[in-house]
Amino acid sequence: MSFFWNPEQQQIKDSVSKLCQRFDDQYWLERDKDGIFPEDFCRALADEGWMGIAMPEEYGGSGLGISDAAVMVQAITESGAGNAGFAAIAIGMFGLNPVVVFGTEEQKSSWLPPIIQRKDIACFAVTEPNTGLDTTRLKTRAVDQGDHYLVKGEKIWTSTAQQCNKMLLIARTKDLSETKKPIDGLSLFYTDLDRDYVEIRPIDKMGRKSVDSNQVFIDGLRVPKDHLIGEEGKGFRYLLHGLNAERILISASMVGLGRCALQRAADYARERVVFGRPIGMNQAIQHPLAASWAELEAANLMAFHAAALYDAGQDCGKEANAGKYLAAEAAYKACTNAVMTHGGMGYAKEFHVERYFRECLIHRLAPISPQLILSYLAEKALDLPKSY
């Protein structure tokens, strides 16, 4: 197995990196301060065709694989855009995978081109305040009304909802008491985000100010029957199909963020002179940075190994989750080391590393915690009893 990028993937990296140069550190620092959504960045990616990198060609996409998409998102985060740059385009780039795989031809031809062209903007309404990672216990209800459903419920940590006119929504169409398993009875919809029936409240959070996270309150939203994806009651299974790809893209993005922080730390260590010598001559500075380099490169290998398995149609659940775990931990250590290397200036926004540190915490926590990944790997890789 080769771990070298092919010429096309190198071209993806070079082209996306060049585009990102138009959105430099100062741009992302200003977005972190003013909280303005980076729509001009998203538009630039859409205009050059990158939004549809993993979408089928017949609907305006490039028809490339997850490995190629991972190269793209890593180039974005490594440029200094960080998690904000990745989160701004994530659902537009791959979030509608359930539509690609399980949607009707009419749904795909109607829904996918506007997302790729960024004429439509979607959010992902899954997580709920009282269920967390126990997605099978979701309480949002979609009640059958003949030719439509009426939806009522709450969602939380819904990214980009302030910007959106569309929503990928999972809701319960059968009560738990009517199903054999909790996984049954959940249905997936792609529908209009009608603000007459949907209230969106932003969450004031630690990092990534420019890409909004929200509480969403749905009360009486009318969802036409033809906005149902696939079969009623199988929505959770449709979501599961895309989870490995999500893990892989997050892994690649976290490695990019860690590398960015590490490069800034190394540059500062070469330039900062204390007691008549660059601090980078001191092993107390060198060793943590060198260890972070090794950890990031190892995480990167796992991430792209998982991507290769995914693109080959092979099972990659263990590898995708391991990649996410390793990349998130490595990025967290690299960003911490970058702040520490800068000393007091690491706390100053103008040096950027404190922003990287705040943003790296997002995907250390979500969409699955490191503890739950370890429990999953213990069960699936080591055949230990399920603990959750």
BELVEN-V397898 format. One record per residue. N is the residue number from 1. RES is the residue in one letter. PSI is psi as a letter, one per 30 degrees, with the letter a starting at -180 (* if undefined). D_LAST is the distance of its C-alpha to the last C-alpha in whole Angstrom. Layout:
BEGIN
N & RES & PSI & D_LAST
N & RES & PSI & D_LAST
END
This chain:
BEGIN
1 & M & k & 35
2 & S & k & 36
3 & F & g & 35
4 & F & k & 38
5 & W & k & 38
6 & N & l & 41
7 & P & e & 44
8 & E & e & 42
9 & Q & e & 39
10 & Q & e & 41
11 & Q & e & 43
12 & I & e & 40
13 & K & e & 39
14 & D & e & 43
15 & S & e & 44
16 & V & e & 40
17 & S & e & 41
18 & K & e & 45
19 & L & e & 44
20 & C & f & 41
21 & Q & f & 45
22 & R & f & 46
23 & F & i & 43
24 & D & a & 43
25 & D & e & 42
26 & Q & e & 44
27 & Y & e & 43
28 & W & f & 39
29 & L & e & 40
30 & E & e & 42
31 & R & e & 39
32 & D & f & 37
33 & K & e & 40
34 & D & f & 41
35 & G & g & 38
36 & I & k & 39
37 & F & k & 37
38 & P & h & 38
39 & E & e & 40
40 & D & e & 43
41 & F & e & 40
42 & C & e & 38
43 & R & e & 42
44 & A & e & 43
45 & L & e & 40
46 & A & e & 41
47 & D & e & 44
48 & E & g & 44
49 & G & g & 42
50 & W & f & 39
51 & M & f & 36
52 & G & g & 37
53 & I & e & 36
54 & A & g & 33
55 & M & l & 35
56 & P & k & 37
57 & E & e & 41
58 & E & f & 42
59 & Y & g & 40
60 & G & g & 42
61 & G & a & 39
62 & S & f & 39
63 & G & g & 37
64 & L & l & 36
65 & G & l & 33
66 & I & e & 29
67 & S & e & 31
68 & D & e & 34
69 & A & e & 32
70 & A & e & 30
71 & V & e & 34
72 & M & e & 35
73 & V & e & 32
74 & Q & e & 32
75 & A & e & 36
76 & I & e & 35
77 & T & e & 33
78 & E & f & 35
79 & S & f & 38
80 & G & f & 37
81 & A & f & 36
82 & G & a & 32
83 & N & f & 29
84 & A & e & 32
85 & G & e & 33
86 & F & e & 30
87 & A & f & 29
88 & A & f & 32
89 & I & f & 32
90 & A & e & 29
91 & I & e & 28
92 & G & f & 32
93 & M & e & 32
94 & F & f & 29
95 & G & f & 27
96 & L & g & 29
97 & N & e & 28
98 & P & e & 26
99 & V & e & 30
100 & V & e & 31
101 & V & e & 29
102 & F & f & 29
103 & G & l & 32
104 & T & l & 35
105 & E & e & 38
106 & E & e & 40
107 & Q & e & 37
108 & K & e & 36
109 & S & f & 40
110 & S & e & 40
111 & W & e & 37
112 & L & e & 36
113 & P & e & 40
114 & P & e & 40
115 & I & e & 37
116 & I & e & 38
117 & Q & f & 41
118 & R & h & 39
119 & K & e & 41
120 & D & k & 38
121 & I & k & 35
122 & A & l & 32
123 & C & l & 29
124 & F & j & 25
125 & A & j & 24
126 & V & d & 20
127 & T & k & 18
128 & E & l & 19
129 & P & e & 19
130 & N & g & 17
131 & T & f & 14
132 & G & b & 13
133 & L & f & 11
134 & D & i & 10
135 & T & f & 13
136 & T & f & 13
137 & R & g & 14
138 & L & k & 17
139 & K & f & 20
140 & T & k & 23
141 & R & k & 25
142 & A & j & 28
143 & V & k & 30
144 & D & k & 33
145 & Q & g & 36
146 & G & d & 38
147 & D & g & 39
148 & H & l & 36
149 & Y & l & 33
150 & L & k & 33
151 & V & k & 30
152 & K & k & 29
153 & G & a & 26
154 & E & k & 24
155 & K & l & 23
156 & I & l & 22
157 & W & h & 23
158 & T & j & 25
159 & S & k & 27
160 & T & g & 31
161 & A & f & 31
162 & Q & f & 34
163 & Q & f & 36
164 & C & l & 35
165 & N & f & 36
166 & K & l & 34
167 & M & k & 30
168 & L & j & 27
169 & L & k & 25
170 & I & k & 22
171 & A & l & 23
172 & R & k & 22
173 & T & f & 25
174 & K & k & 24
175 & D & l & 22
176 & L & e & 19
177 & S & f & 21
178 & E & g & 23
179 & T & l & 21
180 & K & e & 19
181 & K & k & 16
182 & P & f & 14
183 & I & f & 15
184 & D & l & 19
185 & G & g & 21
186 & L & k & 21
187 & S & l & 24
188 & L & k & 25
189 & F & k & 28
190 & Y & j & 30
191 & T & l & 33
192 & D & k & 35
193 & L & j & 34
194 & D & j & 37
195 & R & f & 37
196 & D & f & 39
197 & Y & g & 36
198 & V & j & 33
199 & E & k & 33
200 & I & k & 32
201 & R & j & 32
202 & P & k & 31
203 & I & k & 29
204 & D & j & 31
205 & K & l & 28
206 & M & e & 29
207 & G & l & 30
208 & R & h & 31
209 & K & e & 33
210 & S & f & 35
211 & V & j & 32
212 & D & k & 31
213 & S & k & 27
214 & N & l & 28
215 & Q & k & 27
216 & V & k & 28
217 & F & j & 29
218 & I & k & 30
219 & D & j & 32
220 & G & g & 34
221 & L & k & 34
222 & R & k & 36
223 & V & j & 34
224 & P & l & 36
225 & K & e & 35
226 & D & g & 36
227 & H & g & 33
228 & L & k & 31
229 & I & k & 29
230 & G & b & 29
231 & E & k & 28
232 & E & k & 27
233 & G & f & 23
234 & K & g & 22
235 & G & e & 22
236 & F & e & 18
237 & R & e & 19
238 & Y & e & 22
239 & L & e & 20
240 & L & e & 17
241 & H & e & 21
242 & G & f & 22
243 & L & e & 18
244 & N & e & 20
245 & A & e & 23
246 & E & e & 22
247 & R & e & 20
248 & I & e & 23
249 & L & e & 25
250 & I & e & 23
251 & S & e & 24
252 & A & e & 27
253 & S & e & 28
254 & M & e & 26
255 & V & e & 28
256 & G & e & 31
257 & L & e & 31
258 & G & e & 30
259 & R & e & 34
260 & C & e & 35
261 & A & e & 35
262 & L & e & 36
263 & Q & e & 39
264 & R & e & 40
265 & A & e & 39
266 & A & e & 41
267 & D & e & 44
268 & Y & e & 44
269 & A & e & 44
270 & R & e & 47
271 & E & f & 49
272 & R & j & 48
273 & V & k & 51
274 & V & k & 51
275 & F & h & 53
276 & G & g & 55
277 & R & k & 53
278 & P & k & 50
279 & I & f & 46
280 & G & f & 45
281 & M & f & 47
282 & N & k & 45
283 & Q & f & 43
284 & A & f & 40
285 & I & e & 40
286 & Q & e & 40
287 & H & e & 38
288 & P & e & 35
289 & L & e & 36
290 & A & e & 36
291 & A & e & 33
292 & S & e & 31
293 & W & e & 34
294 & A & e & 32
295 & E & e & 29
296 & L & e & 29
297 & E & e & 31
298 & A & e & 28
299 & A & e & 26
300 & N & e & 28
301 & L & e & 29
302 & M & e & 25
303 & A & e & 25
304 & F & f & 28
305 & H & e & 27
306 & A & e & 24
307 & A & e & 27
308 & A & e & 29
309 & L & e & 27
310 & Y & e & 26
311 & D & f & 30
312 & A & g & 30
313 & G & g & 28
314 & Q & l & 26
315 & D & k & 22
316 & C & g & 21
317 & G & e & 17
318 & K & e & 17
319 & E & e & 20
320 & A & e & 19
321 & N & e & 16
322 & A & e & 18
323 & G & e & 21
324 & K & e & 19
325 & Y & e & 18
326 & L & e & 21
327 & A & e & 23
328 & A & e & 22
329 & E & e & 22
330 & A & e & 25
331 & A & e & 27
332 & Y & e & 26
333 & K & e & 27
334 & A & e & 30
335 & C & e & 31
336 & T & e & 31
337 & N & e & 33
338 & A & e & 35
339 & V & e & 35
340 & M & e & 36
341 & T & e & 39
342 & H & f & 41
343 & G & b & 41
344 & G & e & 42
345 & M & f & 42
346 & G & f & 39
347 & Y & f & 38
348 & A & k & 41
349 & K & e & 40
350 & E & f & 43
351 & F & f & 42
352 & H & f & 38
353 & V & f & 36
354 & E & e & 35
355 & R & e & 34
356 & Y & e & 32
357 & F & e & 30
358 & R & e & 29
359 & E & f & 28
360 & C & f & 26
361 & L & f & 23
362 & I & e & 23
363 & H & g & 21
364 & R & e & 19
365 & L & e & 17
366 & A & l & 17
367 & P & g & 16
368 & I & k & 13
369 & S & l & 13
370 & P & e & 14
371 & Q & e & 11
372 & L & e & 8
373 & I & e & 11
374 & L & e & 11
375 & S & e & 8
376 & Y & e & 9
377 & L & e & 12
378 & A & e & 11
379 & E & e & 10
380 & K & e & 13
381 & A & f & 16
382 & L & f & 15
383 & D & h & 14
384 & L & l & 12
385 & P & k & 9
386 & K & k & 6
387 & S & g & 4
388 & Y & * & 0
END
